[in-house]
């Protein structure tokens, strides 16, 4: 048995076909990830003294993240053909590929949020904030072509002589929009959806909260739709200066909506 084990460890990996190699790599990454989760969870539970429910949700969330990410990696050829996960010009994961990985990340995020929101505001709060955490990733996935490298990173302008100038810029970087959209979504959609769900469940829905919820959806959707915003606003969102101005506008909208929520 020892000789067989040594033989397997020292096998020539170059003889494996692509699917076998991916299976070994994914199995190993899942094993290491789960070991890491167990160790980190024990640290959180024993040293940091977090509640058991929170630790369990962390384990479930990151396990789902690992499994879904492994599925994406295993099916990379199919997904690359369908969504364009890799972009040769930039030698790495494309913007579309980044968007695809936001789905398992948002699910893990929702599992972590659930016990916190439940502890703070009950089941209605937990449902509302979990759905708010999922919204940005799935909305971006439905509009994944907006974030294509070909669409977002190429900036076409003209000089004074009418010559076409093509620049490759930061573009609609999905990580920036996802992080910013998630912060606004959990703030605006989370609170308003909590009120809407509790109002429906208790048969006393305030129309103001329904309006607030719809307005929050529109604002977050606008933040996550840089192509539409680029047609409306007088500056270029593909450039860093324009992106900074757009983020400031988003913060102002969030502050205004937040003040309205407090007043209601």
C-alpha positions, 0 to 999 in steps of 0.5 A: 500500500505504501508503494502504491501511495508513493507511486500516486504522489510521484506520478507524471502529471504531464500524462494526464489529460486536461479534464483529469488535471482540472479534477485533481487541481479542483479537488486539492483546492477544495480540500485546502479551502475546507481545511482553512475554513475549519481552522479559521472557524475554530479561531473565530469561535474559540478566540474571537468568541463569535456566536455559533450561528455566525461561525456556522454561516461563515462555514456554509457561505465560504463552502458554497463560494469554494464549490461554485468557484470550482464549478466555474473553473472546471467548466472554464472552456464552456464558460469562456466560449459563452461569456469570454472569461479570458482576454488575450490582450490583457493576459488574464481574467476578463472583466466578464470573468470577474463578473461571473465570480461575483455570483458565488462571492455574493452568495457567501456574503449573503450567508455572512450577513444573515445572522447579523441582520437577524440578530439586529432586526429579526427575520424580515431584516435578514431576508431584506439584507440578504436579497440586497446583498445578492442584487448587484452581482445578479444584476451585473450578470444579466448585463454582463456584456456592458462590462466586456473588455471590448466595450468598456476598455476602449475609448474612441475620441477625435483630436482637433484635426478629426483623427480617430484616437483609440485609448485603452483605459480602466473602463467599466471595471466591474470590481469597482462597480460591484463593491460600490453597488453592494454598499449602496444596495445593502444600505438602501435596498436592504432597509427599504426591503425590510420595511416592505416585507414586514409591512406585507407580512403584517398587513400594514404596508406603508406606501412610502416604503414601497416608493422608497424601495422602488427608488432604491432599486432604480438608484442601484441599477443606475449605479451598476449601469455605467453605459446608461450613465455615460450617455446621461452625464457630461463626463466620461466614466471610462476615465478615472476622473469621470469615475471619481465624479460618478462615485461622488454622485452615488454617495450623494444619492445614498445620503439623500435617500438615507435622510429621507428614510430617517424622516419617514 
